Amino acid sequence: DSYFLIGKSSFIKGDYTYSEKYFRKLVLEFPNSVFLIESKLWIAYSLLKNNYVDSSLSYINNINDNELKDNQNYLKNLVLAEINLVKKNRFSAYDYFEVSIGFIKNNSKKSAMYEKLVGIAEDYNDIEKIIYFLEKLNIYSQNEELKHDSKLKWLRYNREIGNLDLVRNEIDKLLT
């Protein structure tokens, strides 16, 4: 338990080398631990954060999907999404992010993930994806200010691509 907590807290602090060290220690010394699979996922994530992208991918691909719980599936798909972002495969990254969101039970966490996806799509100027992610963000957000801001962005991006009827209809709904 201690190794896992030290590894995870080191990861959160941004000390990925130290994090990897403790997760590896747990995997090697306690192969029957309840934290074994999750530790392997955190090792892959730590490798990625230390810019060992191919090692991270290789490590994560050796983890058997049949044994994963929801939180582990979330983490695996999150790591795969970030690997794809680093490798400039943004459409695969989008897909992995959405698969990972499917394993989240909490709407505020889903909202945070969609907010992140909006930012990524904006970086690439993927307007269709921005609009899609803004719609999802609006569904899961509990924050009225965030909902308002995402709706304004949604209107702006739809106007940019010429969806004027859609924009007019949405404005009419908002006004009524």
N, C-alpha and C positions, 0 to 999 in steps of 0.2 A: 504494500500500500504506500509506503513511504517513497520508494523509488518512483512510483507512478505520480504521486503528488509533486515530488521535486521536479520530475521531467516536465509535467504539465505546467507548473508554475514558472519554470525556466523558459518554456516556450512562450508563455503569455508575456513574460518580461522581455522577450526578444533575444534571449541567449540560446540560440538554436543548437549550438555545438554542445553546450552543457546539457540541454534537454535530450538531445540524441544519446549522449553518454549514459544518462540514467535510464532511458527507455531500453537501450541495448543491454544494460546491466540486468534489468528486470527480465528481458527475454532470455538471456543466457543463464541466469541463476535460478529463475523460477518458471520453467517451461510449462508448468501446470497452473499458472496463475490465472485468475479470472480476468486479469488485465492484459493477457498475452496478445490477443488480436488487436485490441485498441492501442497497445504500445507499439505494435508493428506499424499501424497506421500513422501514429505520431512520429515514428522514425522516418517514414516516407515524407511526411510533411516537413520535418526538420531538415531532411536532405534537400528538399525543394527550396526551403527558405535560405539554405546555405549555398544555393545555386548549383547543386548537383542534380540537375533536372533529369538526366537519363538514369542516374542511380535511383532517384525517387520513383520514376516510372517503373523501372525494373523491380524495385522492392515492392511496390504496391500491386503490381501484376501477379506477384507470387502469393498474394493473400486470397484464400478461397472464399468466394462470394456466398457459398451455401451456409457458411457458419456465421454470417454477420447479422447483428441486431440492427434495429433502425438507426440508433445513434452512430453505429459503426458504418453503416451504409451511407449515412449523411456525410461522415468524415471522409470516407473513401472517394465519394463523388466530388466533394469539395476539393480535395487534393488533385483529382484528375482534371477538374475544371481549371484550377490554377496552373497546372502543368500545361494544359492546352493554351492558356493565355500567354504563358512565357514562350511557348513555341509558335505563337502568332496564329493559332488555329481557333479564332474567336467563335466561330459557329459551333464547333465541338465544345468549346468552353461553355457557351450559352446552354447547350443541351445538358452537360454535366451539372451545371449550376441548378438547372430546373429539376433534374432528377434528385439532387441533394435536397432541394426545397420540399420535395414530396415526402421526405422522411422527417420533416419538422412538424411538430404538433402545435407550437406556439405561434400565433398570428403576428406578434411583434417581431419575432425572429424572421418569419417569412417576409414581413415588410422590410426589414433591414437588408435581407438578401436581394429583394427586388430593387431597393434603392441603390444597392451596389451595382446591380446589373444595368440600371439606367445610366449610371456613371460610366460604366465600361462601354455601353453602346454609344453614349455621347462622345467618348474618346475616339471611337471609330466612325462616328457620324452615320451610324446604322439607324436611320430614321424610323424605318418600319419596326425594328426591334425596340427602339426607344418607346414608341407608341404602345406596343404590346406590353412592355415591362411597366410602363406608367399605368396602364389599365389594371394590371395585377397588383401594383403597389396600392392603388386606390381601393382595391378590394380588401387587402389585408391590413392596411394602416389603421391604427386606432387614434392617431394624432390628427386633429382637425386641420391644423396649420399645414401639415405635410400633405394631407388630402387636397387642400385648397391649392397649394403650390404645384402638386403633381397634375391637377386638373388644368391649371393654367399652362403648364408645359405641354400637356397633351393637346390642348387647343392650338398652341403655337406650332407644334410640329405637324399636326394635321393640316393646318393652314399652309404651312411651307410646302407640303407635297400635293396641295390642291384638293384636299377633301373638304371643300367648302360647304357642301350640303350637310355633311356630318358635323362640322363646326357649328353651322347655323342651328341645327337640331339640338345640339348639346347646349348652346347658349340659351335657346328657347326653354329647354328643360330647367336650366339653372335659374332663369328669370321667373319661372312659374313656381 
